[in-house]
Amino acid sequence: GVTEDLPFGPSTCTMKVCGKIFVFIPLDVDDVRIAVKSEPERLQELRERYADVVNGPYLDARHWASLICNGEIPDAEIYAAIDHSYDCVVRRLTKKQQATLR
């Protein structure tokens, strides 16, 4: 299942599946944003469509992007990005770990 954690201190919440991070939520910024994982091509498409899809600090920009949640990006797109990030991480889990999620 999914767990919530503060492994980097009180300023960054993470969402994990089987101990692997699929969402970062910075808590020390003025705007609401999340960082999600995806394939480089999908992230490039999001960056081209929305100015509020930016590179996150300390994260590999090829596989991670921050989505600023201020209304420009539709909620459905944000939810889809979270789901996709989860799926990206689950695909890389072992078959045994994947079986525990069913």
N, C-alpha and C positions, 0 to 999 in steps of 0.2 A: 503494500500500500504506500500511500504518500505520507511523508512526514514533513514537519516544519522544524527549522533549526536556526540557531544564531551562531554558526561556527566561527565567524569572523568578528564577533563582538556584537554589542547591541545596535549597531548602525546598519546591519545588513541581515535581512531574513532570507532564508533559502527554502525552497521546496525541493524535496528529494523523493526519488523512487528507488527502492533497494539501495539506499545510501548514496545514490548518484544525483547530483544537482541538475534540475531542469528549469528552474526559475530563480532569479535573484531579485529581491525587492529591497532597494535601498530605503532606509527609514530616516536618513539624515539629510534629505533634499527637500526643497520647497515644493516641487511638483511631484505628482504621483507618476511613478515609472516602474517598469519591470524589465528585466533582461531575460531574453529567451534564446534557446539554441535552435539552429536550423541549418539546412544546406546553404552553401554560399549563393547559389542561384536564387533561391527563394528569398534570402535576405536582401539581395540586390534588387529584386522586384519590389519588395516592401519599401526599401530606401528610395527608389525612383517614384513610387506612388505617394509617399507621405514624408513630409519634412520632419515629422516627429519620430521618425525611426533613425536613431543615431548610434554611433559606436559607444559601447559602455567602457568605462575605465577598467583597466586590468584584465579585460577579457579579449580573447582572440576575435577580432572583427570579422574574420572569415566565417566563423561559426556562431557568433553571438551578436545580438543587437538589443539596444534598449528602446523600448516603446514608451514614449511620453503619453500619458493617459489624460489628455486635457480636452478631448472632444474631436480632434482632427481625425484620429484613427477610429473608425466605427467599433463599437463594443464587440460586435460579431467577429471582426477581424482580430481583435485582441484575444478573445476567447479561442479562436481558431489557432492563433500563434502559440498560446499556452498548450493547447491539446497537441499541436504538432511538435512542440519542444519535448513534451512528455513522450510522445511516440519515438522521437529521435533517440532519446536515452534508452527507452525500453528495447528498441531494436538491437542495441549494443550490449544488452545484458546476456548472461548465459541462459541457455534453455532452462536450466534448473530454476534460476531466478525468475524468468518469465513465467514459469509454471506456477509460482507462488502468487502471481497477480490474478490468476483466473478464478 
